[in-house]
Amino acid sequence: MSVPNATAASTVAPPSTGRERRNVLDTLLRVRELSLVGVLAILVIGTTLYNDRFLNSQNLRDISLNVAIVAMLAVGQTVVVVSRNIDLSVGSILGFTALAVGTLFSDHPGISIPLVIVLGIAIGAGFGAINGALVSLGRVPSLVVTIGTLYIIRGADFQWAKGRQINAADMPDGFLSIGSSSILGIPILPLVTVVVMLIAGYAMRSYRSGRELYAIGSNPEAATLAGIRVGRRVFWAFVASGALAGLAGVLYAARFGTIDAAAGTGFELQVVAAVVVGGVAIFGGSGSVYGAVLGALLLGTIASALTILKIDPFWNQAINGALLLGAIAADRLLSLRVEHALRRRSVRRAG
């Protein structure tokens, strides 16, 4: 009779330890998200003291519009990174979708705006499904898959465009107003991003599918043993990332009006930096979409502050790189300290 009891105890203990570890790590990361708010406040106050134009309504509007699209991509990227994967194709998906949206409006005058928006999201989801199938079914590392699709999609984009440029005159005013209009003084683009962020954040924390992504990122092998369909969850994570990249492409077209094959180039690096700086562990298993959006806001505010301060744009890239490396180092340090603390606690309990 003692053997089954011992077996039961050994079976129950690991999940408890895993939950405890995740709770401690999540608490530390929430503190880190709050520290981002503090850094953002210091940056804003310091820049405003140097130049009071920084907080004028037009500059705040510009920052919110510039950050909205990167933040949208960061929400989708978080869903993937939490599962211990990465999607580097989001910039290319955005560019391809933006060109597709512009082409639809240009070649089919009078086409329904909601239909074009849905088609843009569907195009992105389709590319995400390709990424997800290659990663989950083909067992190919996501880094390799998405670097490949990044170049393939971008190449298809250039081949399709053939030097063509879509202008604002080719698109309806009702669509362009999405990128320029406001509701109660707040631009529509960041409002859309906030709504998406809230929906994604709620789903990640409150639905089983979202919580299972965290379990997969924490320990894929244990997740499989626990009965989680890892392949299915990872597949749908990439579909979600692709769909949000498609929506970002639609918003990009509405925001800028002028679209060519180079649209979205380099966005993937900005998005990864925003996600990691925002406290999403690059090794998976922890972080939130709220932190990722805060990371995007911080990086966007830094870029605007450097412009106001008339500092060479090179330093923007240097600062982004330094923040990225610092965030990765912080993730690793936090993880090691949590493991050490839990190990000491388990030793004390055993004693």
The 8 nearest C-alpha neighbors of each residue, nearest first, counted from 0:
[[1, 2, 3, 4, 5, 6, 7, 8],
 [0, 2, 4, 3, 5, 6, 7, 8],
 [1, 3, 5, 4, 0, 6, 7, 8],
 [4, 2, 6, 5, 1, 0, 7, 8],
 [5, 3, 7, 1, 6, 2, 8, 0],
 [6, 4, 8, 2, 3, 7, 1, 9],
 [5, 7, 3, 9, 4, 8, 2, 10],
 [8, 6, 10, 4, 5, 9, 3, 11],
 [7, 9, 5, 11, 10, 6, 12, 4],
 [8, 10, 6, 7, 12, 11, 5, 13],
 [9, 11, 7, 8, 12, 6, 13, 14],
 [10, 12, 8, 9, 13, 14, 7, 15],
 [11, 13, 15, 9, 14, 10, 8, 16],
 [12, 14, 16, 15, 11, 17, 10, 9],
 [15, 13, 17, 16, 12, 11, 18, 10],
 [16, 14, 18, 12, 17, 13, 19, 11],
 [17, 15, 19, 13, 14, 18, 20, 12],
 [16, 18, 14, 20, 15, 19, 13, 21],
 [17, 19, 21, 15, 20, 16, 22, 14],
 [20, 18, 16, 22, 17, 21, 15, 23],
 [19, 21, 17, 23, 18, 22, 16, 24],
 [22, 20, 24, 18, 19, 23, 25, 17],
 [21, 23, 19, 25, 20, 24, 18, 26],
 [24, 22, 26, 20, 21, 25, 19, 27],
 [23, 25, 21, 27, 26, 22, 20, 28],
 [24, 26, 28, 22, 27, 23, 21, 29],
 [27, 25, 29, 23, 24, 28, 22, 30],
 [26, 28, 30, 24, 25, 29, 31, 23],
 [27, 29, 31, 25, 30, 26, 278, 24],
 [30, 28, 32, 26, 31, 27, 25, 33],
 [31, 29, 33, 27, 28, 32, 34, 26],
 [30, 32, 28, 34, 29, 33, 27, 35],
 [33, 31, 29, 35, 34, 30, 290, 28],
 [34, 32, 30, 36, 35, 31, 29, 37],
 [33, 35, 37, 31, 36, 32, 30, 38],
 [36, 34, 38, 32, 33, 37, 39, 31],
 [35, 37, 39, 33, 34, 38, 40, 32],
 [36, 38, 34, 40, 35, 39, 41, 33],
 [39, 37, 35, 41, 40, 36, 42, 34],
 [38, 40, 36, 42, 37, 41, 297, 35],
 [41, 39, 37, 43, 42, 38, 44, 36],
 [42, 40, 38, 44, 39, 43, 45, 37],
 [43, 41, 39, 45, 40, 44, 46, 38],
 [42, 44, 40, 46, 41, 45, 47, 39],
 [45, 43, 47, 41, 46, 42, 40, 48],
 [44, 46, 48, 42, 47, 43, 41, 49],
 [45, 47, 49, 43, 48, 44, 42, 50],
 [48, 46, 51, 50, 44, 49, 53, 45],
 [49, 47, 45, 46, 50, 51, 44, 43],
 [48, 50, 46, 47, 45, 51, 308, 44],
 [51, 49, 47, 52, 48, 46, 53, 307],
 [50, 52, 47, 53, 48, 54, 49, 55],
 [53, 51, 55, 50, 54, 47, 58, 307],
 [52, 54, 51, 47, 55, 50, 58, 46],
 [55, 53, 52, 59, 51, 56, 47, 58],
 [54, 56, 52, 58, 57, 53, 59, 51],
 [55, 57, 59, 58, 60, 54, 61, 53],
 [58, 56, 60, 59, 55, 61, 54, 62],
 [57, 59, 61, 60, 56, 55, 62, 53],
 [60, 58, 62, 56, 61, 57, 63, 54],
 [59, 61, 57, 63, 58, 62, 56, 64],
 [62, 60, 58, 64, 59, 63, 65, 57],
 [63, 61, 59, 65, 60, 64, 66, 58],
 [62, 64, 66, 60, 61, 65, 67, 189],
 [65, 63, 61, 67, 62, 66, 60, 189],
 [66, 64, 62, 63, 67, 61, 68, 299],
 [65, 67, 63, 69, 64, 68, 299, 70],
 [68, 66, 189, 70, 64, 69, 65, 63],
 [67, 69, 71, 70, 247, 66, 72, 65],
 [68, 70, 72, 71, 66, 67, 270, 73],
 [71, 69, 73, 292, 67, 68, 72, 295],
 [72, 70, 68, 74, 73, 69, 192, 67],
 [71, 73, 69, 75, 70, 74, 244, 76],
 [72, 74, 70, 76, 270, 71, 75, 274],
 [73, 75, 77, 288, 71, 72, 76, 70],
 [76, 74, 240, 72, 78, 77, 73, 243],
 [75, 77, 73, 79, 78, 74, 240, 80],
 [78, 76, 80, 74, 79, 75, 81, 73],
 [77, 79, 75, 76, 81, 80, 236, 74],
 [80, 78, 76, 77, 236, 82, 81, 84],
 [79, 81, 84, 77, 83, 85, 82, 283],
 [80, 82, 283, 284, 83, 79, 216, 78],
 [81, 83, 216, 212, 80, 79, 283, 215],
 [84, 82, 283, 216, 80, 81, 282, 284],
 [85, 83, 80, 79, 82, 141, 86, 81],
 [84, 86, 80, 79, 141, 142, 87, 76],
 [87, 85, 88, 145, 76, 89, 141, 79],
 [86, 88, 145, 267, 89, 146, 85, 149],
 [87, 89, 149, 145, 91, 86, 90, 148],
 [88, 90, 92, 91, 244, 87, 267, 93],
 [91, 89, 263, 266, 267, 93, 92, 88],
 [90, 92, 94, 93, 153, 88, 89, 149],
 [93, 91, 89, 95, 94, 90, 96, 123],
 [92, 94, 248, 90, 96, 244, 91, 95],
 [95, 93, 262, 263, 91, 97, 92, 96],
 [94, 96, 92, 98, 156, 97, 93, 91],
 [95, 97, 99, 248, 93, 98, 94, 119],
 [96, 98, 248, 100, 94, 252, 99, 95],
 [97, 99, 101, 95, 96, 100, 102, 258],
 [100, 98, 96, 102, 97, 101, 103, 95],
 [101, 99, 97, 103, 98, 102, 96, 104],
 [100, 102, 98, 104, 99, 103, 165, 105],
 [101, 103, 105, 99, 104, 100, 106, 98],
 [104, 102, 100, 106, 105, 101, 107, 99],
 [103, 105, 101, 107, 170, 102, 108, 106],
 [104, 106, 102, 169, 103, 107, 101, 108],
 [105, 107, 103, 104, 102, 108, 101, 169],
 [106, 108, 104, 103, 105, 110, 109, 102],
 [109, 107, 110, 104, 105, 106, 103, 170],
 [108, 110, 107, 111, 104, 171, 112, 105],
 [111, 109, 108, 107, 112, 104, 115, 114],
 [110, 112, 114, 113, 109, 115, 116, 104],
 [111, 113, 115, 114, 116, 110, 174, 173],
 [114, 112, 116, 115, 111, 117, 118, 110],
 [115, 113, 117, 111, 112, 116, 118, 110],
 [116, 114, 118, 112, 117, 113, 119, 100],
 [115, 117, 113, 119, 114, 118, 112, 249],
 [116, 118, 114, 120, 119, 115, 121, 113],
 [119, 117, 121, 115, 116, 120, 122, 114],
 [120, 118, 116, 122, 245, 121, 117, 96],
 [119, 121, 245, 242, 246, 123, 117, 118],
 [122, 120, 118, 124, 123, 119, 125, 117],
 [123, 121, 125, 119, 124, 120, 118, 245],
 [122, 124, 245, 241, 242, 120, 126, 125],
 [123, 125, 242, 241, 127, 121, 238, 122],
 [126, 124, 128, 122, 127, 123, 121, 129],
 [125, 127, 129, 123, 128, 124, 241, 130],
 [128, 126, 241, 238, 124, 237, 130, 125],
 [127, 129, 131, 238, 125, 126, 130, 132],
 [130, 128, 126, 132, 127, 131, 133, 125],
 [131, 129, 127, 133, 128, 132, 134, 126],
 [130, 132, 234, 128, 237, 134, 129, 133],
 [133, 131, 136, 129, 135, 134, 130, 128],
 [132, 134, 137, 130, 131, 136, 135, 139],
 [133, 135, 139, 138, 131, 132, 137, 141],
 [136, 134, 230, 132, 138, 131, 133, 137],
 [137, 135, 132, 138, 133, 134, 230, 131],
 [136, 138, 133, 139, 134, 135, 132, 140],
 [139, 137, 134, 135, 136, 140, 133, 141],
 [138, 140, 134, 137, 133, 141, 144, 143],
 [141, 139, 142, 143, 134, 144, 138, 84],
 [140, 142, 144, 143, 134, 84, 85, 145],
 [143, 141, 140, 145, 144, 85, 146, 86],
 [142, 144, 146, 141, 140, 145, 147, 139],
 [145, 143, 141, 147, 146, 142, 148, 140],
 [144, 146, 148, 87, 88, 147, 142, 86],
 [145, 147, 149, 143, 144, 148, 87, 142],
 [148, 146, 145, 144, 149, 150, 151, 143],
 [147, 149, 151, 145, 150, 146, 152, 88],
 [148, 150, 88, 146, 147, 152, 91, 151],
 [151, 149, 153, 148, 147, 152, 154, 146],
 [150, 152, 148, 154, 153, 149, 155, 147],
 [153, 151, 155, 154, 149, 150, 148, 91],
 [152, 154, 156, 150, 91, 155, 151, 149],
 [153, 155, 151, 157, 156, 152, 150, 158],
 [154, 156, 158, 152, 153, 157, 159, 151],
 [155, 157, 153, 159, 154, 158, 95, 260],
 [158, 156, 160, 260, 154, 159, 155, 161],
 [157, 159, 155, 161, 156, 160, 154, 162],
 [160, 158, 156, 157, 161, 155, 260, 154],
 [159, 161, 163, 157, 162, 158, 260, 156],
 [162, 160, 158, 163, 159, 157, 260, 156],
 [161, 163, 160, 164, 157, 259, 260, 158],
 [164, 162, 160, 161, 259, 165, 260, 159],
 [163, 165, 259, 258, 166, 162, 257, 160],
 [166, 164, 258, 257, 101, 259, 169, 163],
 [167, 165, 257, 168, 169, 256, 164, 258],
 [166, 168, 256, 169, 170, 257, 165, 175],
 [167, 169, 166, 170, 171, 256, 165, 172],
 [170, 168, 105, 167, 166, 104, 165, 171],
 [169, 171, 167, 104, 168, 105, 172, 101],
 [172, 170, 173, 174, 175, 169, 104, 168],
 [173, 171, 175, 174, 176, 170, 167, 168],
 [172, 174, 176, 171, 175, 177, 112, 170],
 [173, 175, 176, 172, 171, 177, 253, 112],
 [176, 174, 253, 172, 177, 178, 173, 171],
 [175, 177, 179, 180, 178, 173, 174, 172],
 [178, 176, 175, 174, 179, 180, 253, 187],
 [177, 179, 254, 253, 176, 175, 188, 180],
 [178, 180, 176, 177, 254, 175, 181, 186],
 [181, 179, 176, 177, 186, 187, 178, 182],
 [182, 180, 186, 185, 187, 184, 183, 179],
 [181, 183, 185, 184, 186, 187, 180, 190],
 [184, 182, 185, 181, 186, 187, 180, 190],
 [183, 185, 182, 181, 186, 180, 187, 60],
 [184, 186, 181, 182, 183, 187, 190, 60],
 [187, 185, 181, 188, 180, 189, 182, 184],
 [186, 188, 190, 181, 189, 177, 180, 191],
 [189, 187, 191, 190, 186, 178, 67, 64],
 [190, 188, 67, 192, 191, 187, 193, 63],
 [189, 191, 187, 193, 188, 192, 194, 186],
 [192, 190, 194, 188, 189, 193, 187, 195],
 [193, 191, 189, 195, 190, 194, 71, 67],
 [192, 194, 196, 190, 195, 191, 189, 197],
 [193, 195, 191, 197, 196, 192, 198, 190],
 [196, 194, 192, 198, 193, 197, 199, 191],
 [197, 195, 193, 199, 194, 198, 200, 192],
 [196, 198, 200, 194, 195, 199, 201, 193],
 [197, 199, 195, 201, 200, 196, 202, 194],
 [200, 198, 202, 196, 201, 197, 203, 195],
 [201, 199, 197, 203, 202, 198, 288, 196],
 [200, 202, 198, 204, 199, 203, 205, 197],
 [201, 203, 199, 206, 205, 200, 204, 209],
 [204, 202, 209, 200, 201, 210, 205, 199],
 [203, 205, 201, 202, 210, 206, 209, 200],
 [204, 206, 202, 201, 203, 207, 209, 210],
 [207, 205, 202, 209, 208, 204, 203, 210],
 [206, 208, 210, 209, 211, 205, 203, 204],
 [209, 207, 211, 206, 210, 212, 232, 203],
 [210, 208, 203, 212, 211, 206, 207, 202],
 [211, 209, 207, 213, 212, 208, 203, 204],
 [210, 212, 214, 208, 213, 209, 207, 215],
 [213, 211, 215, 82, 209, 210, 214, 216],
 [214, 212, 284, 216, 210, 211, 215, 81],
 [213, 215, 211, 217, 212, 216, 222, 218],
 [216, 214, 219, 212, 218, 213, 222, 82],
 [215, 217, 284, 82, 283, 83, 213, 214],
 [216, 218, 284, 214, 215, 283, 213, 219],
 [217, 219, 215, 221, 220, 216, 222, 214],
 [220, 218, 215, 222, 221, 216, 223, 217],
 [221, 219, 223, 222, 218, 224, 215, 225],
 [220, 222, 224, 223, 218, 219, 225, 215],
 [223, 221, 225, 219, 220, 215, 224, 227],
 [222, 224, 220, 227, 226, 225, 221, 219],
 [223, 225, 221, 226, 222, 220, 227, 219],
 [226, 224, 222, 223, 227, 221, 220, 228],
 [225, 227, 223, 224, 228, 222, 229, 221],
 [228, 226, 223, 222, 229, 225, 211, 224],
 [229, 227, 231, 230, 232, 226, 223, 222],
 [228, 230, 232, 231, 227, 233, 223, 215],
 [229, 231, 135, 233, 232, 228, 234, 136],
 [230, 232, 234, 229, 233, 228, 235, 135],
 [233, 231, 229, 235, 234, 230, 236, 228],
 [232, 234, 236, 230, 235, 231, 229, 135],
 [235, 233, 131, 231, 237, 232, 236, 135],
 [234, 236, 238, 232, 237, 233, 239, 231],
 [237, 235, 233, 239, 79, 238, 234, 78],
 [236, 238, 127, 240, 131, 235, 239, 234],
 [237, 239, 127, 235, 128, 124, 241, 236],
 [240, 238, 242, 236, 237, 241, 235, 75],
 [241, 239, 75, 237, 243, 238, 242, 76],
 [240, 242, 127, 123, 124, 244, 238, 239],
 [243, 241, 124, 123, 120, 245, 239, 244],
 [242, 244, 246, 245, 240, 241, 75, 247],
 [245, 243, 247, 241, 93, 242, 246, 89],
 [244, 246, 123, 120, 248, 242, 243, 119],
 [247, 245, 243, 249, 120, 248, 244, 242],
 [246, 248, 244, 250, 245, 249, 68, 251],
 [247, 249, 93, 97, 251, 245, 96, 246],
 [248, 250, 246, 252, 247, 251, 97, 119],
 [249, 251, 247, 253, 252, 248, 254, 246],
 [252, 250, 248, 254, 249, 253, 247, 255],
 [251, 253, 97, 249, 256, 250, 254, 255],
 [254, 252, 175, 178, 250, 251, 256, 255],
 [255, 253, 178, 251, 252, 250, 256, 179],
 [254, 256, 257, 252, 253, 251, 258, 178],
 [257, 255, 167, 252, 253, 166, 254, 258],
 [258, 256, 166, 255, 165, 167, 164, 259],
 [259, 257, 165, 164, 98, 262, 256, 166],
 [258, 260, 164, 261, 262, 165, 163, 98],
 [259, 261, 157, 262, 156, 160, 94, 98],
 [262, 260, 259, 264, 263, 94, 157, 258],
 [263, 261, 94, 260, 264, 259, 258, 97],
 [262, 264, 90, 94, 266, 93, 91, 265],
 [265, 263, 266, 262, 261, 90, 91, 94],
 [264, 266, 267, 268, 263, 90, 269, 91],
 [267, 265, 90, 269, 268, 263, 264, 270],
 [266, 268, 90, 270, 265, 87, 269, 89],
 [269, 267, 271, 270, 266, 265, 272, 87],
 [270, 268, 266, 272, 267, 271, 273, 265],
 [269, 271, 273, 267, 73, 268, 272, 69],
 [270, 272, 274, 268, 273, 269, 275, 267],
 [271, 273, 269, 275, 270, 323, 274, 276],
 [274, 272, 294, 295, 270, 276, 271, 275],
 [275, 273, 291, 277, 271, 272, 276, 279],
 [276, 274, 279, 277, 272, 278, 273, 326],
 [275, 277, 273, 326, 294, 278, 274, 323],
 [278, 276, 294, 290, 291, 274, 275, 273],
 [277, 279, 275, 276, 286, 290, 280, 28],
 [280, 278, 286, 275, 274, 277, 285, 287],
 [279, 281, 283, 282, 285, 330, 278, 286],
 [280, 282, 283, 279, 80, 275, 327, 83],
 [283, 281, 280, 83, 284, 216, 80, 81],
 [284, 282, 83, 81, 216, 280, 281, 82],
 [283, 285, 216, 217, 213, 81, 82, 214],
 [286, 284, 280, 283, 279, 81, 213, 25],
 [285, 287, 279, 278, 280, 28, 81, 290],
 [288, 286, 289, 290, 279, 291, 200, 77],
 [287, 289, 291, 74, 290, 200, 77, 292],
 [290, 288, 292, 287, 291, 293, 196, 200],
 [289, 291, 277, 293, 287, 288, 292, 32],
 [292, 290, 274, 277, 288, 294, 293, 289],
 [291, 293, 295, 70, 289, 294, 290, 296],
 [294, 292, 290, 296, 291, 295, 277, 297],
 [295, 293, 277, 273, 291, 297, 292, 276],
 [294, 296, 273, 292, 298, 293, 297, 70],
 [295, 297, 293, 299, 294, 298, 66, 300],
 [298, 296, 294, 300, 299, 295, 39, 293],
 [299, 297, 301, 295, 300, 296, 294, 302],
 [300, 298, 296, 302, 301, 297, 66, 295],
 [299, 301, 303, 297, 302, 298, 296, 304],
 [300, 302, 304, 298, 299, 303, 305, 297],
 [303, 301, 299, 305, 300, 304, 315, 298],
 [302, 304, 300, 306, 301, 305, 307, 299],
 [305, 303, 301, 307, 306, 302, 300, 308],
 [306, 304, 308, 310, 302, 307, 303, 309],
 [305, 307, 309, 303, 304, 308, 310, 302],
 [308, 306, 304, 309, 305, 303, 53, 50],
 [307, 309, 305, 306, 310, 304, 46, 50],
 [310, 308, 306, 307, 305, 311, 304, 312],
 [309, 311, 305, 308, 306, 312, 314, 307],
 [310, 312, 313, 314, 309, 305, 315, 306],
 [313, 311, 314, 315, 310, 305, 316, 306],
 [314, 312, 311, 315, 316, 317, 310, 318],
 [313, 315, 317, 312, 316, 318, 311, 310],
 [316, 314, 318, 312, 313, 317, 302, 319],
 [315, 317, 319, 314, 318, 313, 320, 312],
 [316, 318, 314, 320, 315, 319, 321, 313],
 [319, 317, 321, 315, 320, 316, 314, 322],
 [320, 318, 316, 322, 317, 321, 323, 315],
 [321, 319, 323, 317, 318, 322, 316, 324],
 [320, 322, 318, 324, 323, 319, 325, 317],
 [323, 321, 325, 319, 320, 324, 326, 318],
 [322, 324, 320, 326, 321, 325, 272, 276],
 [325, 323, 327, 321, 326, 322, 328, 320],
 [324, 326, 322, 328, 323, 327, 321, 329],
 [325, 327, 329, 323, 276, 328, 324, 322],
 [328, 326, 330, 324, 329, 325, 323, 331],
 [327, 329, 325, 331, 326, 330, 332, 324],
 [328, 330, 326, 332, 327, 331, 333, 325],
 [331, 329, 327, 333, 328, 332, 280, 326],
 [330, 332, 334, 328, 329, 333, 335, 327],
 [331, 333, 329, 335, 334, 330, 328, 336],
 [334, 332, 336, 330, 331, 335, 329, 337],
 [333, 335, 331, 337, 332, 336, 330, 338],
 [336, 334, 338, 332, 337, 333, 339, 331],
 [337, 335, 339, 333, 338, 334, 340, 332],
 [336, 338, 340, 334, 339, 335, 333, 341],
 [339, 337, 335, 341, 336, 340, 342, 334],
 [338, 340, 336, 342, 337, 341, 335, 343],
 [341, 339, 337, 343, 342, 338, 336, 344],
 [342, 340, 344, 338, 343, 339, 337, 345],
 [343, 341, 339, 345, 344, 340, 338, 346],
 [342, 344, 346, 340, 341, 345, 347, 339],
 [343, 345, 341, 347, 342, 346, 340, 348],
 [344, 346, 348, 342, 347, 343, 349, 341],
 [347, 345, 349, 343, 344, 348, 350, 342],
 [346, 348, 350, 344, 345, 349, 343, 342],
 [347, 349, 345, 350, 346, 344, 343, 342],
 [348, 350, 346, 347, 345, 344, 343, 342],
 [349, 347, 348, 346, 345, 344, 343, 342]]
